[in-house]
Amino acid sequence: MSNIPLSPQRLWDSLMDMAKIGATPAGGNSRQALTGADAEGRRLFMEWGRALGLTPIIDQAGSIGLLRPGRDPSRKPVAVGSHLDTVPTGGRFDGVYGVLAGLEILRALHEAGAETEAPILVINWTNEEGARFYPPMGASEVSMGLRPLPDLLATQERAGPETFADALAATGFAGEANPAIFRDIAAYFETHIEQGPILEREGAEVGIVSHALGVMTFAVTVEGRDGHVGSPMEGRADALVAAAALVLAAERIALAHAGLGSVNRLALFPDTRGTIPSRVNLGASLRGQTQEGLDAMLAEFRAEADLVALSRGVTITITQDWGYPMVPFDPVLKGRLEVAADRRGIVRRTLATPIGHDAIHVGRVLPAAMLFIPCHGGLSHNEAESITPRWAEAGLMVLADAVLETAGLVRAP
C-alpha cells in the first residue's frame, strides 16, 4: 500500500475544473475530438503537467503524454491513461476520470519528493469516442501498430469536410513524436466509470475487468423496389420491412448467445410518405463473450439475412467496417489491482467490459489492465452522468497502489 499523499479532493476539483470546458446547459460536456473545446481541455492538462516540471509529449496522432522519469533509465515506463474527448452530449467523468486519476498519482509523487524505479507515463489518447472521426479509439490503435497512421490522418469527420489531419493542424496538436513512442511501455492501466449498473447494484466500489468482449460492427444495405403505398401488399419488395426483420434478428441472436446486439443507425430511400422504401442502410453491431461466440453470432446473422432476402424478394449486403477480437487483460496486473483493493478494504467485483476503451487496443499488444468505478444508474454518454466522490477516491487508491507497485516506489517519506 502506498503512503504518498494522494488527494481525492484535488482529483475531484480537477474533474470539476475540466468539466467547465465544453460545459453544456444540462450539466454535461461537449468536447468532441480536436474541436476548440477539446483543444482547451488538452492545454489545461498540459499546464497541469508543466506545473510538475514535465514537458508534454505529443505524437503525430495528437495523443499527449506526461512522462515522470524513474530512477532506472533502462526501465520502460508504466503507463496510465484514458481520454479527454466526449460525445456531443457527454458527461463529466467518462474518460476524463482515468486521465486525471493518473495525473493525481504524478502530483502526489511530486509533492512527496518520491521516486519510482521505472518512469510513469500518463496518456490522453486522441479521439477515443469516435463521435467526430469514426471509428473510435483511433489513436491508440495506431500507436499499437494495429492501423496505419496515414489511414487515421485521412479520416473525414462524419458531419463535415475536415479530415483528422486538418483538425490536428487547426488545433495545433499535430505533434512530431512517432505514435510508437506510446507502445514502448512495460504496462498499461486504465481506470474508467463502468458505463453500466452492475457495480452500483451489487454494492461494489471498484470492478476489476477480466476481459473485453469481442466487437464487430457492420454496415447493412437492404435493396428492394419502391412503389406506391397504395399498391397491393402481395408482391412488394419493401426494404424497410426486411430491415425490421434484421433488427429483431440481431436482438434474438444476441440473447441466445448471452451477447449484445444493436442496430443504431437507419436511413431510408426514398424517404417520402407516399413511397415504399426501396433501400435501407443500417448500422449494426454484435458483441460476444468469446471470440467463438462472436463468430457464431455473425454467422447466424448472415444466415438470417439470406433467409429474409429470399422470403422478401430483396438483396441484402453486409460489410464489416470495424471491430476487435475478445481481449483478455493481463493476470499479473489484474492481481495487483485485486490485492490493492483487498488491502484497503475496498469492495470489488470482477466483470467484463462490453464497451470499447483504449486499453483494449493496448491489451492486444502489451500487458494491460482496467479498473472500473460505479456510476449512478449505469448512465453514461449522457449529460446527467454522475459518480460520488467516494467512488472516485476508491478507484484512485486502488489504481495508485497497483501502478506504484508496478513502477517500483522507492521513497515516500
N, C-alpha and C positions, 0 to 999 in steps of 0.2 A: 504493500500500500504506500503510495507516495505521500510525502508530507510537505510538498511545495504549496505555496499559498494560493491555491485555486480560488477564484472568486465567482461564485454563482451569480452574485448581484452584478458584477462587472459584465459577465456574459449577457445577462438579461438586459442591462442598459444598452449594450452594443446591439442586441437584437432590435430594441426599440429605436435606436438611432438609425439603423439600416432601414427599418420599416418606414421612416419618414420619407425615404427616397422612392418615388413612384407610388406614393400612397394614393389609395382610391377613396371615394366618398363613403363607401360602405365598410371601411376599416381594413381593407386588404392591400395588396400591392400589385402593380403592373410594371415589371422591369423585364420586358422581353429582351432576348439576347441581342446585344450590340445596338441597342437604342440609346438615346440620350440618358434615360433613367438608369439603364444598366451601366453605362459608362460612369455615371456619377457614383453609383454604388461601388464600382471597381476602384475608383480613385480614393474613396473613403477607406476601403480595405487596404490599399497600398499605403495610405497615410498612416494607418494604424501600424503597419509593418515597419515603416520608416521610424516611427517613434520608438521602436525596439532596436534601432540600428541596423535594420535589414533592408537590403536592396531587392526590390521585386524582380523576379524572372518572368518575362513574357515570351511565350513561344509563338510560332507562326500561325497557330490556330487561335491565338488570343488568350489562351489559358494563362493564369497568373500563379506563380509560386512564391512563397516566402520561406527562405531557407535559413535555419539557425544552425551554424556549424556545430559539429561534435568534436570531442577531444581526439578521436581517432580518425584522421583524414582518409584512411584507407577504407573505412566502412561506408556502405551505401546508406542513403537517408531512409528513415522510417517516415512514410507519408500519411497525412490525414487530409481529407478533402470532401468536397461536395460542390454545390453551385449557388451562385447569387441570382441567376436569372429566374424569372417566374413566367407562368402562363398569364394571359391578359387579365383575368380576374382571379389572381392567386392570393395566397395568404402570406402571413409574416414569418413563417417558420420552415416551410418546405424548402430544403436545400440549404438555406442560409444558416440554419442551426448547425449543420455539420461543419461549415466553413468557420464559423465564429467560435464553435467549441474547440476546434483546432487552434485558432488564434489565442484563445484563453490559456491553453497549455503553454504556448510560447511566452505570453505575458507573465504567467506565474513563474516560469523558469527565469525570465529576465529579472523579475522582482526579487527572487531568491538568490540571484547570482549563482544558480546551479548549472551544472554541466551534464551532458549525456555523452556516452561513448560515440554513438552514431549521430549524425545530423538528423534534425526533424524538419520536414518539409510540409507546409500547409498549402493546398492547391484549391483554387477556384477554377473549375472546368468551364469552358465556354459552351453555351447552347445545350445544356443538359435537357431542357424541356422540349426542344424541337417545335415550339409553338410558332416561331417565325421562320426558322430554317429546318425543314424536315429531311432526314429523320433525327430523332433526339440522340443525345449522348455522343454527338459527332466528334467533339474534340478529344475525348478520352479514347474513342475508337481509333482515331488517327494516331494518337500518342502511343497506343499499344501495338501499332503496326498492323491493325486489322482493316484499315481503309486508307487509300492514298490521300495525301494532303491535297493535291490538285482537285480531286473529286469533291472534297468538302468546300474548298475555296470557290468552286464554280456553282455551288448550290444556290438556287434562286429563292428569294423569300416567297412565302406562299401567297401573299396578298400584295405583291408589288414587283417592280423591276429590279430591285437591288440584289446583288449577289453577296454571298458571305464575305468575299474579298473586298467588295465595295464597302460593306458595313465596318469591317476591320479598319480600313483606311479612314473612313469618315469619323470614327470614334477615337482614332489614334491608338488602337490596340493591335496593330499588325506588328507583332514582335519579331525579333531576329533569331531567337533560340529554336533549334530543331525540336519538334514535338517529342522526339525520342528522349529528350532530357528527363521527362517525367516517367519514362519507362526504366530509367537507371536507378531503381529504388529497391530496397530489401523487402519491404512490406507496405501494405496499404490498409488503412482503417477509414471507414465512413460511418458517421452517425446521422440518423435521419428520423423524422417523425414517421410513425408506422404507415400512415395513409390507409388505415383500416381500423376496425373496432376491437380487435382481439385482446390487446394488452389492457385497455381500459376495462373491457367487460370482465376480464379474469383477475383484475387487481394487480397485474404485474407492472413494475416500474420501468423495466427495460426488457427488450427482446433480443436474444442472440439469433442472428439469421443463419439458418443452416445452409440454405441454397437459394438460388434464383430459379423460378420456373422458366422453362424454355418458352420463347415467344416467336410467333410467326404472324406477320401482318401481310395482307394482300389486297390487291385491287380486283374487284369482280365487275365484269361488264355483262349485262344481260341484254341481248338484242332480239326484239320481236318484230311486230309490224303495227304501225299506227293505223288508226281508223276512227270513225265517228263513235262517240259514246252511245249513240242511239242504235248502233248496229247490233245484230243478234249476238247472244252470248256464245253460241256454237261457232267454232272455227276461229275464235280470236287467238292472237298470239300476243297476249298482254304481258309486257316485260315487267310491269310492277307487280302483278300477281305472282309471277315466277320469282321475282326478287323477294317477295314476302315469304314465300316458302323457304328460301335460303336463310332468311333471318331467323325463322323458327328452327330450322335445322341446326344452325350454329348454337343456339341455346340448348337444344336437345342433346347434341353430341357432347357439348361441354359438361352437362350434368351427368351424362352416362360415364364420363371418364374422370369425374371429380376435378375437372379443369375449369377453364374460363373461356367464354366465347362472347364476342361483342361485334355488333355492326354499328358503327358510329358516324358514318358519312353516307349520304344518299343524294343523288341528283337525277332528275327525270328529264327526258327529252321526247317529244316536245312538252314543255311544262305549260299546258293550256287546259282550261276547264272542259273544253268540248272534244278533246282528243285522247284516245287510248295511248298510253306511253309506248313508244317503240324502242326506247333504250333507257336502261337504268345503270348508273355507276354506283357501286358500293365500296366503302372502305371497311374491312373486317379484320379481326384478329382472333387467334386461338392461343391459349397458354396451357401448357401441360406440366403435371408434376414431375414427369420423367421425359427424357428425350423420346423413348419408345411410345409413351402415351401421346406426346405431341404429334409424332409421325402418324400414329393411328388416327388421331382426330382429323388431321388434314386429309388422310386417305378417305375417311368416311365422308368428309365434307365434299371432296371431289366426286365421290360416287353419288352422293345425293344430288349434286349439281347435274350430273349426267342424267339421272332419272327425271329431274324437273325439266330439263331441256327437252327430253324425249316426250314427256307427257304434255308439255305446254306448247310445243312447237316453236321453241326459241333456241338461240345459241348462247351459251354461257362460257366466258373466258375468265380463267383465274390466273393472276400473275402475282407471284410473291414479290413484295417490294421492300421488306425489311425484316429483321428478326435476329435472334441469337439463340444458342443452344442452352440447355439446362446447365447451370454453373454452380458447382459446389464451392463453398467457402473453406478457407484453409483451417484444418483442425487445430493446429497449434495456436493460431491467433484467436480462434473461437474459444479455445480453452483458457486463454489469458483473460478474455472478457468474462467468462463464467467465473473464474477464480476471483477476479476483481469484484464482481457483484456479490458473491458469497461472503467475501471478507468484510465488505461494508454492510452486510445485512440488507442488501437491495433485492427485492423480489424479482426474479427473472423467469422468462419463459423462452423456449425455443420455437421458432416459426420460420416459414419460408417467405420469400418476397415474390409476389406475382407481378410487381411493378418494376420497370426499368430504372436503374441507377448507374452512375459512372463506375461504381465498384464492380459491376458485373463485367464490363469490358476489361477492367484491370484484373479481375479474378480469372479471366480466361487465359491470362499470360503469367501472372505473378501471384504470390501469396497475398490474399486479401480477406478482410472480414468486415461484416456490417453489424451495427448495433442500432436498434430501434428504441424510441421512447413513444409513449402513447400520445394520441391527440384526441380531443373531445369528439365523441361520436364517430370516430374514424374519418372525419370530414377533412378533405384536402382539395387542392385546386379549387378553392372557394374562399371568398373574402372573409368568411366567418371562421376560417381555420383557427384553432386555438390550442394551447398547451398550458400547463401550470408551471410556475417557477420550480416546484419540487421535481417535476419530471425532467425539466431542463437540467437541474442540478444532478439528479441521479445519473443521467446519461453522461454528463461531463465527468463525474468522478470515476465511473467505470471506464470510460474511454481513456482518460488520462492515465489511470493505473496501467492499463494494457499497453498503451503507447510508450510510456516511460520504462516499463519492463523490457519491451522490445528494443528500445533505443539504448538502454543501459544507463539509468540515472546514477550519476557519480556522487553528487553532493547536493544536499538540500538542507542547509543549516536550520 
